[in-house]
């Protein structure tokens, strides 16, 4: 039987504005590279970074829980002007964070 991948716990927030700014900028760049640069990409990145940072400041450090929070809250976002969905955004945030921590996205290994 395969072993479960352990949860990924982020370190406590140290410099909330810097972390939020990094995520917004990095996600915006990813969105522009992945399909087409669109004006809505900045708005999407801003909203995802707000959700992420609010969750972090409320004490959520589990990456899986952060992804679920982003999916849940981004469901209210109007994606009609975008190629993306709440799932694509939450997965991209997760991938970007894992990359920044040097964690292999494939199997959860360092």
C-alpha positions as CSV (number, residue, x, y, z in Angstrom):
1,X,0.0,0.0,0.0
2,X,1.3,3.5,-0.9
3,X,2.2,5.8,2.0
4,X,0.3,9.0,2.3
5,X,2.2,12.2,1.6
6,X,2.6,14.1,4.9
7,X,0.9,17.6,5.1
8,X,3.1,20.6,4.3
9,X,3.2,23.1,7.0
10,X,4.4,26.6,6.2
11,X,6.6,28.5,8.6
12,X,4.7,31.3,10.5
13,X,4.2,34.5,8.7
14,X,7.2,36.8,8.9
15,X,6.6,40.0,6.9
16,X,3.0,39.7,5.8
17,X,3.1,42.5,3.3
18,X,6.2,41.1,1.7
19,X,4.8,37.6,1.5
20,X,1.5,38.9,0.0
21,X,3.3,41.1,-2.5
22,X,5.6,38.2,-3.6
23,X,2.6,35.9,-4.1
24,X,0.6,38.6,-6.1
25,X,3.6,39.4,-8.3
26,X,4.6,35.8,-8.9
27,X,1.1,34.6,-9.5
28,X,0.4,37.4,-11.9
29,X,3.6,36.6,-13.9
30,X,2.6,32.9,-14.0
31,X,-0.9,33.7,-15.2
32,X,0.5,36.0,-18.0
33,X,3.0,33.3,-19.1
34,X,0.6,30.3,-18.9
35,X,-1.9,31.6,-21.5
36,X,-2.2,35.2,-22.6
37,X,-1.4,38.3,-20.7
38,X,-4.8,39.7,-19.8
39,X,-5.8,42.7,-17.6
40,X,-8.0,40.4,-15.4
41,X,-4.9,38.5,-14.4
42,X,-3.8,41.3,-12.1
43,X,-7.2,41.3,-10.4
44,X,-7.1,37.5,-10.0
45,X,-3.6,37.6,-8.5
46,X,-4.6,40.4,-6.1
47,X,-7.7,38.5,-4.9
48,X,-5.8,35.2,-4.4
49,X,-3.0,36.9,-2.5
50,X,-5.6,38.6,-0.3
51,X,-7.3,35.3,0.5
52,X,-4.0,33.6,1.1
53,X,-2.7,36.3,3.4
54,X,-5.8,36.6,5.4
55,X,-5.8,32.9,6.0
56,X,-2.2,33.0,7.0
57,X,-2.7,35.9,9.4
58,X,-5.6,33.9,11.0
59,X,-3.1,31.2,11.8
60,X,-3.5,28.8,8.9
61,X,-0.2,27.3,7.9
62,X,-1.3,24.0,6.3
63,X,-0.8,24.3,2.6
64,X,-3.7,21.9,1.8
65,X,-6.1,24.0,3.9
66,X,-4.9,27.2,2.2
67,X,-5.6,25.7,-1.2
68,X,-9.1,24.7,-0.1
69,X,-9.7,28.2,1.2
70,X,-8.6,29.8,-2.0
71,X,-10.8,27.4,-4.1
72,X,-13.8,28.1,-1.8
73,X,-13.4,31.9,-1.7
74,X,-12.5,32.2,-5.4
75,X,-15.8,30.5,-6.4
76,X,-17.4,33.9,-5.9
77,X,-15.0,35.5,-8.4
78,X,-16.2,36.2,-11.9
79,X,-13.9,34.3,-14.2
80,X,-15.9,35.1,-17.3
81,X,-13.1,37.3,-18.7
82,X,-10.4,34.7,-18.0
83,X,-9.1,31.3,-19.1
84,X,-8.7,30.3,-15.5
85,X,-10.9,28.9,-12.7
86,X,-10.7,28.8,-8.9
87,X,-9.1,25.4,-9.1
88,X,-6.4,26.5,-11.5
89,X,-5.6,29.5,-9.3
90,X,-5.4,27.5,-6.1
91,X,-3.2,24.9,-7.7
92,X,-0.9,27.5,-9.1
93,X,-0.6,29.2,-5.7
94,X,0.3,25.8,-4.2
95,X,2.9,25.1,-6.9
96,X,4.5,28.5,-6.6
97,X,4.8,28.1,-2.8
98,X,6.2,24.6,-3.1
99,X,8.7,25.9,-5.7
100,X,9.7,28.7,-3.3
101,X,10.3,26.2,-0.5
102,X,12.3,23.8,-2.8
103,X,9.8,21.0,-2.5
104,X,9.3,18.7,-5.4
105,X,5.7,19.1,-6.6
106,X,5.5,15.6,-8.0
107,X,5.9,13.6,-4.9
108,X,6.2,16.1,-2.0
109,X,9.9,15.3,-1.5
110,X,12.5,17.9,-0.8
